Amino acid sequence: MSRDIRDFKGVIPAVLSVFGRDESLDEAGTREFIRYLLSFDIGGLYLTGSTGEAFLMDAQERMRQVEIVMEEVGDKVPVVVHVGAMSTRASVELAKHAERAGAAGISSVPPFYFKFNEDQIFHYYEDLAGSTSLPMVVYNIPLAGLMTVEQVIRLSQIENVKGVKYTATALYEVAQIRESCKSGFQIYGGCDELGSSNIALGVDGIIGSFYNVIPDLYLKIWAAVKASDIPAAAQLQSKAVHVIMAGLRSGSMMACIKAWLRGGGIPAGYARRPFTNFSPEQERELLDQLAAIDRADGLGLDIVKRIQAR
């Protein structure tokens, strides 16, 4: 598969960053984790975003993470690198590195913390999109401040902006963006809880945190919608939400996903502070809870099979 943004489709994990107990980047663990994700029929990888704890990493760590992943991936799937940072200058540096590393595209949240106005946000994306030859995927997410549909449509007019990762629950806005943006503009659903609905609306792909641990379930959801078996897709999505809610209610979502993966022998590492990790007793409870969900819903999840085989 060529490294082309047009191939960036389907179920796409927003990749976890693998940190050791001492919070250092675990290169060997990262390589093994990426090989695990590539064992599924995923449509690409989205690096150093919110799920990757990018804002808890320095620039050199983020660059090294990209290099390690690109070495493992090669041409197997397209990789889009999130390069958002506190300044345009820092984002441009990360974007240029992503291009050198062989990424298929770059992405970024809008500039945050300070209350930037619409023109400042527009110029941020204009500068970033013009800093490399890579296609840009705008990232709309509540954590950084949601942009309006009108803002996204305006941004789509920038030459190198080729798509948007739209993490919002107002699904009618996805249809608005599709109708109003230029032909070929790609849209990615960003709410794991709404995976099946986004697919039914015709998004090019779904990008999410829980696809790190239950990619097999979301591949079934994708296939069901594409086969027009909406009842089956809805049932599978409902079961996926059981897993998602268990992770969210754990009190430390990133640490929970990583604990589930480690329980199955996948070296997903630990969350970085100020996120909290779990005690061995708490992790055992989380593994038991995931197994109970799997059993009750008849999912047959790969990760649960791995947990039970250990």
BELWOPE-V494766 format. One record per residue. RES is the residue in one letter. PSI is psi in degrees with one decimal (none if undefined). OMEGA is omega in degrees with one decimal (NA if undefined). NEAR is the number of other C-alpha atoms within 10 Angstrom. Layout:
# BELWOPE-V494766
res: (RES;RES)
psi: (PSI;PSI)
omega: (OMEGA;OMEGA)
near: (NEAR;NEAR)
This chain:
# BELWOPE-V494766
res: (M;S;R;D;I;R;D;F;K;G;V;I;P;A;V;L;S;V;F;G;R;D;E;S;L;D;E;A;G;T;R;E;F;I;R;Y;L;L;S;F;D;I;G;G;L;Y;L;T;G;S;T;G;E;A;F;L;M;D;A;Q;E;R;M;R;Q;V;E;I;V;M;E;E;V;G;D;K;V;P;V;V;V;H;V;G;A;M;S;T;R;A;S;V;E;L;A;K;H;A;E;R;A;G;A;A;G;I;S;S;V;P;P;F;Y;F;K;F;N;E;D;Q;I;F;H;Y;Y;E;D;L;A;G;S;T;S;L;P;M;V;V;Y;N;I;P;L;A;G;L;M;T;V;E;Q;V;I;R;L;S;Q;I;E;N;V;K;G;V;K;Y;T;A;T;A;L;Y;E;V;A;Q;I;R;E;S;C;K;S;G;F;Q;I;Y;G;G;C;D;E;L;G;S;S;N;I;A;L;G;V;D;G;I;I;G;S;F;Y;N;V;I;P;D;L;Y;L;K;I;W;A;A;V;K;A;S;D;I;P;A;A;A;Q;L;Q;S;K;A;V;H;V;I;M;A;G;L;R;S;G;S;M;M;A;C;I;K;A;W;L;R;G;G;G;I;P;A;G;Y;A;R;R;P;F;T;N;F;S;P;E;Q;E;R;E;L;L;D;Q;L;A;A;I;D;R;A;D;G;L;G;L;D;I;V;K;R;I;Q;A;R)
psi: (132.4;155.8;82.1;135.3;-26.5;-17.2;-2.6;84.4;165.3;-147.2;120.1;109.5;134.8;99.4;133.4;148.8;134.6;111.1;143.4;177.9;-28.0;6.0;7.1;154.0;123.6;98.7;-45.2;-42.9;-39.4;-45.4;-44.1;-38.6;-42.2;-38.9;-35.9;-48.5;-38.1;-11.0;-10.3;163.2;56.4;160.2;-0.5;-178.2;139.0;113.1;155.8;44.4;-155.0;-46.3;-30.2;5.8;36.7;-35.1;1.3;7.4;152.0;171.3;-40.4;-37.5;-42.1;-42.0;-41.9;-38.2;-44.5;-44.6;-44.8;-47.7;-43.6;-35.1;-38.3;-37.3;-43.3;-125.9;14.9;-46.8;156.6;146.6;128.1;131.3;123.9;125.5;11.8;139.6;-178.3;-16.5;153.5;-42.0;-46.5;-39.2;-41.2;-40.6;-43.8;-36.6;-44.5;-36.2;-41.9;-39.2;-44.9;-34.4;-13.5;19.5;156.6;-22.6;173.5;162.4;160.4;142.4;160.3;158.6;137.4;-175.0;-65.1;151.3;80.2;143.6;175.2;-39.4;-39.4;-39.7;-42.6;-46.7;-31.0;-51.1;-35.2;-46.1;-44.2;-44.7;-28.6;-2.4;-16.9;176.8;-1.0;144.8;147.3;135.2;112.1;145.5;110.0;115.7;138.2;-34.2;-33.8;-6.5;111.3;138.4;157.0;162.5;-40.2;-38.2;-44.8;-42.4;-40.9;-43.4;-32.1;-15.6;-11.1;134.8;-45.7;1.2;114.5;-5.2;177.7;137.7;113.2;100.0;83.1;153.4;-9.0;85.4;-25.7;-23.4;-30.2;-43.7;-37.8;-43.6;-44.2;-43.8;-29.4;-19.6;164.5;155.6;136.1;-4.1;125.4;140.0;133.2;125.2;134.8;-1.7;113.2;-36.4;-19.0;25.0;-52.3;-38.4;-42.0;-42.3;-42.3;-29.0;-6.9;23.9;157.3;-26.3;168.2;132.6;123.9;164.8;-45.0;-7.6;-10.4;-33.0;-26.3;50.2;-33.2;-38.6;-41.7;-27.8;-35.6;-39.8;-46.3;-47.5;-39.2;-44.6;-44.6;-25.6;6.1;23.8;74.1;-40.6;-42.5;-41.0;-42.1;-39.9;-43.2;-40.3;-40.5;-39.5;-35.8;-36.4;-31.4;-41.5;-45.1;-46.8;-34.3;-41.1;-43.1;-37.7;-8.4;-22.2;-11.7;82.1;-48.8;-42.9;-34.4;-48.3;-42.1;-37.0;-41.2;-45.9;-45.1;-36.4;-26.2;11.7;11.9;121.5;78.7;-6.5;-157.3;158.7;149.9;143.5;144.4;3.8;151.5;147.8;176.5;155.4;161.8;-38.1;-41.3;-39.3;-39.8;-40.9;-40.0;-39.6;-41.5;-39.4;-43.2;-41.8;-37.3;-40.1;-44.7;-43.7;-45.8;-35.5;-2.9;42.2;-38.7;40.8;140.3;-42.7;-35.4;-39.8;-41.1;-40.4;-45.1;-22.0;-9.7;none)
omega: (179.6;177.3;-175.7;-178.0;179.6;176.3;-177.0;-171.7;174.7;-177.7;-171.8;176.8;166.5;-161.0;172.1;168.8;-174.6;178.3;175.0;178.0;179.4;177.2;175.4;178.3;-177.6;-174.7;-179.5;178.4;178.2;-179.3;-179.3;179.1;178.3;177.5;176.6;-179.8;-179.1;177.2;175.1;-177.6;-179.6;-176.4;-179.7;177.9;178.5;-170.1;170.7;173.4;-179.6;179.7;177.8;179.0;-173.4;-176.8;171.7;-179.0;173.1;-174.1;-178.0;177.1;179.4;178.7;-179.3;176.2;179.3;-178.9;-179.3;-177.5;-179.4;177.1;180.0;-174.6;-174.8;179.7;-173.4;178.2;175.4;178.2;174.1;-175.6;173.3;-174.3;-178.5;179.3;-175.6;179.6;175.6;-178.7;-179.4;179.3;179.2;178.1;179.1;179.9;180.0;177.1;179.1;178.0;179.2;-177.4;176.8;179.3;178.1;-178.3;176.3;-179.9;177.3;166.0;173.3;176.8;-170.0;-179.1;172.1;-178.4;-179.9;179.3;-174.0;179.6;178.8;176.7;178.9;-177.5;174.2;-179.5;178.2;178.7;-176.6;-179.5;-179.9;-175.2;178.1;175.6;-176.8;173.3;-177.5;172.4;176.9;-176.3;179.6;-174.6;-178.6;-177.6;-179.0;-177.4;-177.8;172.2;177.7;175.4;-179.4;176.8;-179.9;179.0;177.1;-179.9;-179.4;-179.8;174.5;-169.9;-173.1;176.5;-172.3;-178.4;178.2;167.5;-169.8;-179.2;-179.8;-178.2;179.2;-171.9;178.9;179.1;176.8;178.4;178.1;179.9;179.4;-176.8;-170.6;-176.1;-176.5;179.1;179.4;177.8;-173.0;-178.0;-179.8;176.2;-175.1;178.5;-179.6;-177.2;-176.2;-177.0;-176.5;179.6;177.5;179.5;180.0;177.8;175.6;177.0;179.6;179.5;174.0;-176.7;-176.7;-176.8;-173.0;176.3;171.9;-171.2;177.9;178.9;-178.7;179.1;-179.6;173.1;175.9;177.7;178.8;-178.1;-178.8;179.3;-178.6;177.2;-179.0;175.5;-174.0;177.5;179.0;179.5;180.0;179.4;178.8;179.4;177.9;178.6;176.5;179.6;176.3;178.2;-179.0;-177.8;175.9;178.2;-179.0;-178.0;180.0;-178.8;178.5;-170.4;-176.7;179.8;179.6;179.1;-179.6;178.5;177.0;-178.8;178.5;177.8;177.2;177.7;178.7;-174.4;-178.7;176.5;-174.0;177.8;178.2;173.9;14.8;169.2;178.7;173.8;-173.9;173.8;176.8;179.7;178.4;178.6;177.9;177.8;179.1;178.1;178.1;-179.7;178.5;178.8;179.2;176.8;179.5;-178.9;-177.4;-176.7;178.8;-173.5;-175.9;-176.7;178.8;-176.1;179.5;176.0;179.5;178.6;-175.7;-179.4;-176.5;NA)
near: (9;13;19;17;22;16;17;26;21;21;29;29;24;26;27;29;30;27;19;17;13;9;14;14;19;19;17;11;18;24;19;17;24;22;15;13;20;17;8;12;14;22;21;28;27;24;27;27;24;22;20;22;19;21;15;15;18;10;17;10;15;26;20;15;23;23;18;16;23;21;12;16;18;15;16;15;23;27;29;30;27;29;27;26;21;13;11;17;13;14;24;21;16;24;29;17;20;26;18;11;17;19;27;25;26;29;29;25;25;24;22;15;9;7;10;13;9;14;9;13;19;19;14;21;26;18;16;28;25;17;16;19;13;25;22;30;29;25;24;22;18;12;10;14;14;17;18;12;16;13;14;21;18;14;22;24;14;17;12;20;24;25;25;25;23;30;23;18;14;9;15;11;15;23;15;13;20;18;11;16;18;14;9;11;18;24;24;29;28;25;21;21;19;21;26;26;19;27;23;16;15;17;21;20;24;30;26;24;25;26;22;23;23;20;23;20;20;24;18;16;25;23;17;20;21;15;11;11;12;16;11;16;25;18;13;20;22;16;18;24;16;15;19;19;12;17;21;13;10;16;14;15;22;25;22;25;28;24;26;24;23;19;21;21;15;23;23;28;25;27;28;21;9;7;14;15;21;17;9;10;8;14;19;15;12;21;21;16;15;21;22;13;19;21;13;10;15;10;16;13;19;15;23;24;13;15;20;12;9;8)
